[in-house]
Amino acid sequence: MDECTLDHHFVFSVPASLTYPPLSPALLAAPGHPSCTPQRVTADYALFLIPMDSCGALRMVIGKTVIYILEIVNKVDSITLDYGTITRDSPARILVECRYKPGPPLVTTGYMTKIPSLGPGLQGQGVIGVQLRIAKDAHYSSFHAQYHAPLRTLLRQPLYLEVRLVNPPDLQVVLLVHYCVAYPRSGASMWVLLYKECPNPLDPAPHNVVLPSPESQTRRFTITTFQFIQKGKTYDLDQEVYFMCSTEACVPQDGPCLEGCLGQ
């Protein structure tokens, strides 16, 4: 069921058991595109078939690889009463990623699921979580809360980001960062911040400052907000900008854990 087709379609299913309590598959859709709903819905899952040039899908080229990213969220029904708001739905956000590489047809698909908390399943033995967070200072002594309001910062001011493993089974596991991107909610553009753990070599005005990591399970880097905004162009600066990283947990005994600039 989960494929990136050669005619550029996302084909994937989302189980109701993704959250607890279970989500309603019929309430899943692409944000901002209410018509982008599942092709088929049952009580247990939703099946999607979506073209990669629609429903707000993001496209970027990193090296020789073309990557498409689609976001799916669920509508949370709520009842507002005098004493508060009641909901029985769990919020869920699913990012579906398809990669296309040149040469013989080579297509892979990956899933990155963001749920508000690490449930019991993620705390079990052998399952690792990955967290991307924003520090309040250059020393990474404290971090903004998960549910903080959108941050506001002046143009060309530093922003300190950290990617780390959560609940790793042992200290030998190495965190690899394939790439990190920034994109506005509209999806009108996407900026590649890191590629293979190094500043984007194709960026005409590099804005990444790589910092040494204290350990192999934590990666830290700084960006300047937002140098990629070019003078003379009109941008909707009221849009929120989101950050996302594609990562891998590597076990040295399974093979070499090659590191880029963040591992130096």
DOTIDO-188643 format. One line per 5 residues: their letters; for each residue x, y, z of N, C-alpha, C. Coordinates in nm, 3 decimals, padded with zeros to 5 digits. Example, Ala and Ser with C-alpha at 12.3 -4.5 7.8 and 13.67 -1.06 7.14 Angstrom:
<pts>
as	01.319 -00.569 00.780 01.230 -00.450 00.780 01.320 -00.330 00.780  01.285 -00.225 00.708 01.367 -00.106 00.714 01.290 00.003 00.787 $
</pts>
This chain:
<pts>
mdect	00.082 -00.121 00.000 00.000 00.000 00.000 00.085 00.126 00.000  00.202 00.122 00.062 00.284 00.243 00.078 00.387 00.250 -00.033  00.363 00.335 -00.132 00.452 00.344 -00.247 00.461 00.487 -00.298  00.574 00.516 -00.361 00.591 00.636 -00.441 00.592 00.588 -00.586  00.486 00.610 -00.658 00.472 00.549 -00.791 00.557 00.621 -00.894 $
ldhhf	00.586 00.552 -01.002 00.668 00.610 -01.109 00.595 00.722 -01.181  00.462 00.726 -01.174 00.388 00.837 -01.234 00.363 00.948 -01.131  00.446 00.950 -01.026 00.448 01.058 -00.927 00.316 01.073 -00.852  00.282 00.969 -00.779 00.168 00.972 -00.688 00.213 00.920 -00.551  00.159 00.983 -00.446 00.172 00.927 -00.311 00.063 00.821 -00.295 $
vfsvp	00.101 00.702 -00.255 00.004 00.598 -00.222 00.040 00.547 -00.083  -00.045 00.573 00.015 -00.011 00.533 00.151 -00.138 00.520 00.234  -00.127 00.448 00.342 -00.238 00.430 00.435 -00.201 00.485 00.571  -00.300 00.531 00.643 -00.283 00.582 00.779 -00.375 00.502 00.870  -00.321 00.426 00.964 -00.406 00.346 01.053 -00.472 00.431 01.161 $
aslty	-00.589 00.391 01.201 -00.658 00.461 01.309 -00.582 00.448 01.440  -00.503 00.343 01.453 -00.428 00.318 01.576 -00.304 00.405 01.588  -00.284 00.500 01.498 -00.167 00.587 01.503 -00.164 00.667 01.634  -00.280 00.703 01.685 -00.288 00.779 01.809 -00.375 00.704 01.910  -00.367 00.750 02.035 -00.456 00.697 02.138 -00.518 00.814 02.213 $
pplsp	-00.653 00.822 02.217 -00.746 00.727 02.154 -00.734 00.728 02.003  -00.783 00.622 01.934 -00.768 00.612 01.789 -00.829 00.732 01.717  -00.761 00.775 01.610 -00.814 00.885 01.531 -00.923 00.836 01.437  -00.999 00.928 01.383 -01.103 00.895 01.286 -01.045 00.909 01.146  -01.028 00.799 01.071 -00.968 00.809 00.937 -01.042 00.904 00.844 $
allaa	-01.172 00.920 00.863 -01.249 01.006 00.775 -01.217 01.154 00.793  -01.151 01.190 00.903 -01.120 01.330 00.931 -00.982 01.371 00.883  -00.910 01.282 00.813 -00.776 01.313 00.765 -00.781 01.388 00.632  -00.693 01.485 00.615 -00.686 01.562 00.490 -00.557 01.642 00.490  -00.521 01.695 00.372 -00.405 01.784 00.362 -00.444 01.922 00.415 $
pghps	-00.364 01.983 00.502 -00.401 02.113 00.559 -00.413 02.220 00.451  -00.521 02.297 00.457 -00.544 02.401 00.358 -00.603 02.350 00.229  -00.621 02.220 00.219 -00.677 02.159 00.098 -00.784 02.058 00.141  -00.902 02.106 00.179 -01.006 02.016 00.232 -01.053 01.910 00.134  -01.029 01.932 00.003 -01.071 01.831 -00.095 -00.971 01.716 -00.107 $
ctpqr	-00.854 01.732 -00.048 -00.752 01.626 -00.053 -00.776 01.529 00.061  -00.870 01.442 00.041 -00.913 01.347 00.143 -00.876 01.204 00.100  -00.895 01.107 00.188 -00.861 00.969 00.151 -00.941 00.917 00.033  -00.877 00.831 -00.045 -00.945 00.764 -00.156 -01.043 00.659 -00.105  -01.007 00.599 00.007 -01.093 00.498 00.068 -01.079 00.508 00.220 $
vtady	-01.192 00.491 00.289 -01.193 00.502 00.435 -01.267 00.383 00.494  -01.207 00.322 00.595 -01.275 00.221 00.676 -01.260 00.263 00.822  -01.314 00.184 00.911 -01.301 00.215 01.053 -01.158 00.199 01.102  -01.075 00.123 01.027 -00.939 00.092 01.072 -00.830 00.174 01.004  -00.856 00.228 00.886 -00.750 00.299 00.815 -00.807 00.392 00.709 $
alfli	-00.721 00.481 00.660 -00.752 00.567 00.546 -00.647 00.542 00.439  -00.690 00.528 00.315 -00.599 00.504 00.202 -00.597 00.627 00.113  -00.476 00.681 00.091 -00.459 00.802 00.011 -00.396 00.770 -00.124  -00.440 00.841 -00.226 -00.379 00.840 -00.359 -00.377 00.986 -00.404  -00.259 01.050 -00.397 -00.249 01.194 -00.419 -00.136 01.224 -00.517 $
pmdsc	-00.162 01.302 -00.623 -00.054 01.343 -00.714 00.047 01.432 -00.640  00.172 01.422 -00.679 00.276 01.496 -00.609 00.281 01.644 -00.645  00.202 01.685 -00.743 00.198 01.826 -00.780 00.072 01.893 -00.729  00.008 01.837 -00.627 -00.116 01.895 -00.575 -00.118 01.883 -00.423  -00.225 01.934 -00.363 -00.251 01.922 -00.220 -00.142 01.983 -00.133 $
galrm	-00.072 02.083 -00.187 00.030 02.151 -00.108 00.158 02.074 -00.090  00.181 01.971 -00.171 00.305 01.893 -00.159 00.426 01.981 -00.191  00.532 01.965 -00.113 00.655 02.041 -00.132 00.753 01.961 -00.217  00.826 02.028 -00.302 00.925 01.964 -00.387 01.058 02.034 -00.369  01.165 01.955 -00.354 01.298 02.013 -00.347 01.398 01.917 -00.411 $
vigkt	01.507 01.974 -00.454 01.614 01.897 -00.517 01.739 01.909 -00.431  01.790 01.796 -00.384 01.912 01.793 -00.304 02.011 01.703 -00.376  02.118 01.763 -00.427 02.211 01.684 -00.506 02.141 01.637 -00.633  02.140 01.506 -00.655 02.072 01.448 -00.770 01.940 01.382 -00.731  01.897 01.407 -00.610 01.774 01.345 -00.561 01.661 01.447 -00.555 $
viyil	01.545 01.410 -00.607 01.425 01.493 -00.600 01.337 01.439 -00.488  01.298 01.526 -00.396 01.223 01.485 -00.278 01.089 01.557 -00.275  00.983 01.481 -00.253 00.848 01.536 -00.238 00.802 01.508 -00.095  00.742 01.609 -00.031 00.693 01.595 00.106 00.548 01.640 00.111  00.463 01.556 00.167 00.322 01.586 00.180 00.283 01.581 00.327 $
eivnk	00.203 01.678 00.371 00.158 01.682 00.509 00.010 01.643 00.516  -00.022 01.559 00.612 -00.159 01.517 00.638 -00.189 01.541 00.785  -00.303 01.602 00.814 -00.344 01.625 00.951 -00.488 01.577 00.967  -00.531 01.564 01.091 -00.669 01.526 01.116 -00.745 01.643 01.176  -00.871 01.652 01.138 -00.958 01.756 01.192 -01.003 01.714 01.331 $
vdsit	-00.982 01.803 01.427 -01.018 01.774 01.565 -01.152 01.840 01.595  -01.255 01.760 01.613 -01.387 01.811 01.649 -01.390 01.845 01.797  -01.446 01.960 01.829 -01.452 02.002 01.969 -01.586 02.067 01.998  -01.622 02.065 02.124 -01.745 02.128 02.172 -01.704 02.234 02.273  -01.743 02.359 02.248 -01.708 02.469 02.338 -01.825 02.496 02.432 $
ldygt	-01.799 02.484 02.561 -01.899 02.508 02.664 -01.857 02.627 02.750  -01.943 02.664 02.843 -01.912 02.780 02.927 -01.786 02.760 03.010  -01.758 02.636 03.047 -01.644 02.609 03.136 -01.522 02.555 03.062  -01.527 02.552 02.929 -01.409 02.505 02.855 -01.447 02.434 02.727  -01.347 02.373 02.665 -01.364 02.303 02.539 -01.337 02.155 02.558 $
itrds	-01.423 02.071 02.501 -01.409 01.927 02.513 -01.382 01.868 02.375  -01.287 01.780 02.365 -01.260 01.706 02.242 -01.223 01.563 02.277  -01.262 01.472 02.190 -01.228 01.332 02.210 -01.132 01.283 02.101  -01.081 01.376 02.023 -00.989 01.341 01.914 -00.846 01.374 01.952  -00.753 01.289 01.909 -00.611 01.314 01.930 -00.554 01.385 01.808 $
paril	-00.486 01.498 01.827 -00.426 01.565 01.710 -00.313 01.482 01.652  -00.304 01.479 01.521 -00.198 01.403 01.454 -00.150 01.480 01.334  -00.020 01.472 01.308 00.040 01.534 01.190 00.135 01.433 01.129  00.112 01.397 01.004 00.193 01.297 00.936 00.261 01.362 00.817  00.391 01.344 00.806 00.466 01.390 00.690 00.508 01.268 00.608 $
vecry	00.467 01.264 00.482 00.500 01.154 00.393 00.605 01.202 00.294  00.711 01.127 00.282 00.824 01.168 00.198 00.850 01.066 00.088  00.867 01.114 -00.034 00.906 01.030 -00.147 01.035 01.083 -00.207  01.127 00.992 -00.239 01.255 01.031 -00.299 01.272 00.963 -00.434  01.317 01.040 -00.531 01.345 00.987 -00.664 01.491 01.017 -00.699 $
kpgpp	01.562 00.914 -00.739 01.702 00.928 -00.776 01.720 00.894 -00.924  01.821 00.953 -00.991 01.842 00.926 -01.133 01.894 00.786 -01.158  01.896 00.748 -01.284 01.945 00.614 -01.320 01.830 00.515 -01.325  01.858 00.389 -01.302 01.752 00.287 -01.300 01.647 00.327 -01.198  01.520 00.298 -01.226 01.415 00.340 -01.132 01.444 00.296 -00.990 $
lvttg	01.465 00.394 -00.905 01.493 00.368 -00.765 01.405 00.461 -00.684  01.305 00.408 -00.620 01.207 00.488 -00.550 01.196 00.440 -00.406  01.205 00.530 -00.312 01.190 00.494 -00.172 01.085 00.585 -00.108  01.027 00.540 -00.002 00.931 00.622 00.071 00.965 00.619 00.219  00.945 00.730 00.286 00.971 00.734 00.429 00.861 00.808 00.501 $
ymtki	00.841 00.774 00.626 00.736 00.838 00.704 00.797 00.905 00.826  00.755 01.028 00.851 00.797 01.099 00.971 00.670 01.145 01.041  00.641 01.088 01.153 00.517 01.115 01.224 00.544 01.201 01.346  00.470 01.310 01.359 00.485 01.399 01.473 00.357 01.394 01.556  00.369 01.348 01.677 00.257 01.340 01.770 00.296 01.421 01.893 $
pslgp	00.203 01.488 01.958 00.239 01.580 02.067 00.327 01.522 02.176  00.318 01.392 02.205 00.399 01.336 02.313 00.453 01.201 02.272  00.559 01.158 02.341 00.615 01.026 02.317 00.532 00.925 02.395  00.450 00.848 02.326 00.363 00.752 02.391 00.440 00.633 02.442  00.372 00.540 02.508 00.439 00.422 02.564 00.516 00.342 02.459 $
glqgq	00.465 00.342 02.335 00.532 00.264 02.230 00.672 00.316 02.201  00.690 00.449 02.206 00.820 00.506 02.176 00.918 00.492 02.291  00.868 00.455 02.408 00.957 00.438 02.522 00.996 00.293 02.541  00.947 00.206 02.454 00.981 00.064 02.466 01.122 00.037 02.421  01.174 -00.078 02.458 01.311 -00.113 02.426 01.330 -00.126 02.276 $
gvigv	01.437 -00.067 02.224 01.471 -00.082 02.084 01.405 00.019 01.992  01.319 00.106 02.043 01.254 00.208 01.961 01.307 00.344 02.002  01.351 00.423 01.904 01.419 00.549 01.933 01.336 00.665 01.881  01.329 00.770 01.960 01.264 00.892 01.915 01.367 00.996 01.875  01.328 01.091 01.789 01.415 01.200 01.747 01.340 01.330 01.770 $
qlria	01.407 01.428 01.830 01.344 01.555 01.863 01.423 01.670 01.804  01.353 01.763 01.742 01.412 01.887 01.691 01.357 02.001 01.776  01.447 02.078 01.840 01.402 02.185 01.927 01.489 02.309 01.910  01.439 02.421 01.963 01.505 02.550 01.946 01.553 02.598 02.083  01.682 02.630 02.091 01.740 02.677 02.218 01.718 02.826 02.234 $
kdahy	01.721 02.871 02.360 01.702 03.012 02.390 01.832 03.091 02.385  01.947 03.023 02.384 02.075 03.094 02.383 02.179 03.010 02.312  02.293 03.072 02.286 02.400 03.005 02.211 02.465 02.893 02.288  02.444 02.886 02.420 02.502 02.780 02.502 02.409 02.659 02.515  02.290 02.668 02.457 02.192 02.559 02.462 02.163 02.519 02.607 $
ssfha	02.156 02.619 02.694 02.131 02.591 02.835 01.983 02.571 02.865  01.895 02.625 02.780 01.751 02.606 02.796 01.685 02.609 02.659  01.564 02.556 02.652 01.495 02.542 02.524 01.352 02.592 02.535  01.297 02.633 02.421 01.158 02.674 02.416 01.069 02.551 02.436  00.958 02.570 02.503 00.867 02.460 02.530 00.806 02.408 02.400 $
qyhap	00.761 02.283 02.404 00.706 02.220 02.284 00.585 02.296 02.232  00.505 02.351 02.323 00.381 02.418 02.282 00.394 02.569 02.290  00.514 02.621 02.264 00.533 02.765 02.269 00.458 02.832 02.155  00.426 02.959 02.175 00.364 03.036 02.068 00.467 03.057 01.958  00.424 03.089 01.835 00.522 03.113 01.728 00.627 03.216 01.771 $
lrtll	00.753 03.183 01.748 00.862 03.272 01.786 00.872 03.387 01.686  00.908 03.503 01.737 00.931 03.619 01.652 01.075 03.664 01.672  01.145 03.684 01.562 01.284 03.726 01.571 01.314 03.826 01.460  01.409 03.912 01.485 01.445 04.013 01.387 01.525 03.950 01.272  01.519 04.013 01.158 01.591 03.966 01.040 01.740 03.958 01.069 $
rqply	01.802 03.849 01.028 01.945 03.822 01.039 01.991 03.799 01.182  01.899 03.766 01.271 01.936 03.727 01.407 01.955 03.575 01.413  02.044 03.526 01.499 02.071 03.382 01.504 01.957 03.304 01.568  01.939 03.183 01.520 01.842 03.090 01.577 01.916 02.959 01.599  01.906 02.906 01.721 01.986 02.790 01.761 01.899 02.665 01.761 $
levrl	01.933 02.570 01.675 01.855 02.448 01.662 01.935 02.326 01.708  01.865 02.230 01.764 01.927 02.106 01.810 01.841 01.988 01.769  01.907 01.885 01.715 01.842 01.758 01.685 01.905 01.654 01.776  01.823 01.576 01.845 01.879 01.479 01.938 01.798 01.351 01.940  01.865 01.243 01.980 01.797 01.116 02.000 01.728 01.116 02.136 $
vnppd	01.611 01.056 02.143 01.536 01.044 02.267 01.521 00.896 02.301  01.559 00.860 02.420 01.551 00.722 02.467 01.633 00.624 02.382  01.759 00.656 02.347 01.840 00.559 02.272 01.870 00.438 02.359  01.873 00.317 02.301 01.897 00.197 02.380 02.037 00.191 02.440  02.136 00.253 02.372 02.272 00.255 02.427 02.347 00.373 02.367 $
lqvvl	02.467 00.398 02.419 02.546 00.514 02.376 02.617 00.492 02.244  02.610 00.372 02.187 02.678 00.346 02.061 02.597 00.394 01.941  02.470 00.417 01.959 02.386 00.462 01.848 02.427 00.605 01.809  02.445 00.627 01.679 02.489 00.757 01.627 02.374 00.822 01.551  02.352 00.950 01.575 02.250 01.025 01.503 02.311 01.088 01.378 $
lvhyc	02.256 01.055 01.262 02.298 01.113 01.135 02.188 01.206 01.085  02.225 01.322 01.035 02.130 01.419 00.981 02.150 01.425 00.830  02.053 01.371 00.756 02.066 01.369 00.610 02.047 01.510 00.553  01.943 01.579 00.599 01.923 01.717 00.556 01.826 01.785 00.651  01.829 01.918 00.653 01.733 02.000 00.727 01.683 02.110 00.634 $
vaypr	01.554 02.140 00.642 01.494 02.240 00.554 01.409 02.334 00.636  01.380 02.451 00.578 01.285 02.547 00.633 01.185 02.579 00.524  01.057 02.593 00.563 00.955 02.622 00.462 00.838 02.695 00.528  00.773 02.787 00.455 00.656 02.856 00.509 00.533 02.768 00.499  00.431 02.801 00.575 00.308 02.722 00.576 00.247 02.712 00.437 $
sgasm	00.260 02.817 00.355 00.200 02.815 00.222 00.265 02.711 00.131  00.387 02.671 00.163 00.457 02.575 00.078 00.505 02.636 -00.053  00.506 02.771 -00.061 00.545 02.836 -00.185 00.692 02.818 -00.216  00.773 02.788 -00.116 00.916 02.771 -00.137 00.972 02.685 -00.025  01.095 02.640 -00.043 01.162 02.560 00.058 01.311 02.590 00.052 $
wvlly	01.374 02.602 00.168 01.516 02.632 00.174 01.589 02.516 00.238  01.691 02.466 00.170 01.773 02.358 00.222 01.880 02.418 00.311  01.876 02.387 00.440 01.971 02.443 00.535 02.096 02.357 00.546  02.077 02.226 00.566 02.186 02.131 00.576 02.164 02.018 00.477  02.273 01.968 00.421 02.268 01.853 00.333 02.386 01.762 00.366 $
kecpn	02.357 01.639 00.405 02.460 01.546 00.452 02.539 01.606 00.567  02.465 01.670 00.658 02.520 01.729 00.780 02.610 01.850 00.756  02.612 01.903 00.636 02.695 02.019 00.605 02.607 02.132 00.550  02.654 02.257 00.560 02.579 02.368 00.501 02.554 02.343 00.353  02.439 02.384 00.305 02.401 02.363 00.166 02.506 02.425 00.073 $
pldpa	02.578 02.344 -00.005 02.684 02.400 -00.090 02.630 02.485 -00.205  02.501 02.473 -00.237 02.442 02.550 -00.346 02.379 02.680 -00.298  02.387 02.708 -00.169 02.330 02.830 -00.115 02.420 02.948 -00.154  02.368 03.045 -00.231 02.453 03.157 -00.271 02.496 03.245 -00.155  02.420 03.243 -00.046 02.456 03.321 00.073 02.446 03.230 00.194 $
phnvv	02.552 03.154 00.222 02.545 03.056 00.331 02.500 03.121 00.462  02.406 03.058 00.527 02.353 03.113 00.651 02.359 03.010 00.763  02.431 02.902 00.742 02.444 02.800 00.844 02.579 02.812 00.913  02.579 02.809 01.044 02.702 02.806 01.121 02.703 02.674 01.198  02.786 02.582 01.158 02.788 02.451 01.221 02.863 02.459 01.352 $
lpspe	02.805 02.406 01.457 02.866 02.407 01.589 02.910 02.266 01.627  03.017 02.254 01.706 03.059 02.120 01.749 02.953 02.057 01.838  02.928 01.928 01.819 02.829 01.857 01.898 02.896 01.793 02.019  02.833 01.798 02.135 02.895 01.741 02.254 02.900 01.589 02.251  02.815 01.526 02.172 02.813 01.381 02.165 02.753 01.340 02.032 $
sqtrr	02.767 01.212 02.000 02.722 01.164 01.870 02.571 01.153 01.859  02.500 01.170 01.971 02.355 01.158 01.969 02.285 01.294 01.971  02.364 01.401 01.958 02.309 01.536 01.954 02.378 01.615 01.844  02.299 01.684 01.762 02.355 01.768 01.655 02.300 01.909 01.671  02.391 02.007 01.669 02.350 02.145 01.687 02.400 02.232 01.573 $
ftitt	02.318 02.328 01.531 02.360 02.421 01.427 02.280 02.550 01.442  02.337 02.655 01.387 02.277 02.788 01.396 02.245 02.838 01.256  02.128 02.900 01.241 02.096 02.967 01.115 02.072 03.115 01.145  02.086 03.197 01.045 02.060 03.340 01.058 01.925 03.369 00.994  01.834 03.425 01.068 01.696 03.445 01.022 01.680 03.578 00.951 $
fqfiq	01.639 03.571 00.831 01.650 03.460 00.737 01.724 03.515 00.618  01.850 03.485 00.610 01.934 03.545 00.508 01.893 03.507 00.367  01.816 03.396 00.354 01.777 03.356 00.220 01.667 03.445 00.163  01.614 03.539 00.241 01.519 03.635 00.187 01.597 03.738 00.107  01.572 03.744 -00.023 01.650 03.828 -00.112 01.593 03.969 -00.117 $
kgkty	01.682 04.066 -00.127 01.639 04.204 -00.138 01.569 04.227 -00.272  01.470 04.315 -00.272 01.400 04.347 -00.396 01.286 04.253 -00.429  01.265 04.148 -00.347 01.155 04.055 -00.370 01.050 04.072 -00.262  00.926 04.045 -00.300 00.814 04.060 -00.207 00.784 03.926 -00.142  00.779 03.924 -00.010 00.748 03.803 00.065 00.636 03.833 00.164 $
dldqe	00.558 03.733 00.192 00.459 03.745 00.298 00.527 03.709 00.429  00.577 03.810 00.500 00.657 03.786 00.619 00.572 03.748 00.739  00.440 03.748 00.724 00.354 03.708 00.834 00.335 03.557 00.841  00.387 03.485 00.742 00.374 03.340 00.744 00.467 03.278 00.849  00.419 03.173 00.911 00.506 03.097 01.001 00.601 03.012 00.918 $
vyfmc	00.725 02.999 00.965 00.825 02.917 00.899 00.850 02.793 00.984  00.848 02.677 00.920 00.865 02.550 00.990 01.001 02.491 00.956  01.057 02.417 01.050 01.183 02.348 01.030 01.160 02.198 01.036  01.234 02.125 00.954 01.222 01.980 00.954 01.357 01.921 00.916  01.393 01.810 00.980 01.517 01.740 00.949 01.488 01.594 00.919 $
steac	01.558 01.539 00.821 01.553 01.397 00.791 01.674 01.332 00.857  01.649 01.237 00.948 01.756 01.180 01.028 01.759 01.028 01.019  01.866 00.972 01.072 01.882 00.826 01.076 01.957 00.789 01.204  01.910 00.686 01.271 01.981 00.632 01.386 02.068 00.516 01.338  02.198 00.531 01.351 02.292 00.434 01.295 02.360 00.357 01.408 $
vpqdg	02.370 00.226 01.392 02.438 00.140 01.488 02.572 00.097 01.427  02.685 00.133 01.488 02.816 00.106 01.427 02.839 -00.039 01.392  02.791 -00.133 01.473 02.817 -00.274 01.442 02.743 -00.322 01.318  02.642 -00.244 01.274 02.568 -00.281 01.152 02.634 -00.225 01.027  02.733 -00.139 01.042 02.800 -00.078 00.927 02.858 00.055 00.965 $
pcleg	02.937 00.118 00.876 02.999 00.247 00.909 02.895 00.358 00.921  02.906 00.436 01.026 02.818 00.550 01.047 02.891 00.677 00.999  02.882 00.704 00.871 02.954 00.815 00.813 02.894 00.947 00.858  02.978 01.038 00.903 02.932 01.167 00.953 02.989 01.279 00.868  02.912 01.389 00.856 02.957 01.505 00.782 03.009 01.611 00.875 $
clgq	02.978 01.738 00.845 03.034 01.849 00.920 02.990 01.850 01.067  02.869 01.801 01.096 02.820 01.805 01.234 02.893 01.707 01.323  02.956 01.606 01.263 03.026 01.505 01.342 03.173 01.533 01.359  03.221 01.645 01.303 03.364 01.675 01.313 03.398 01.736 01.448 $
</pts>
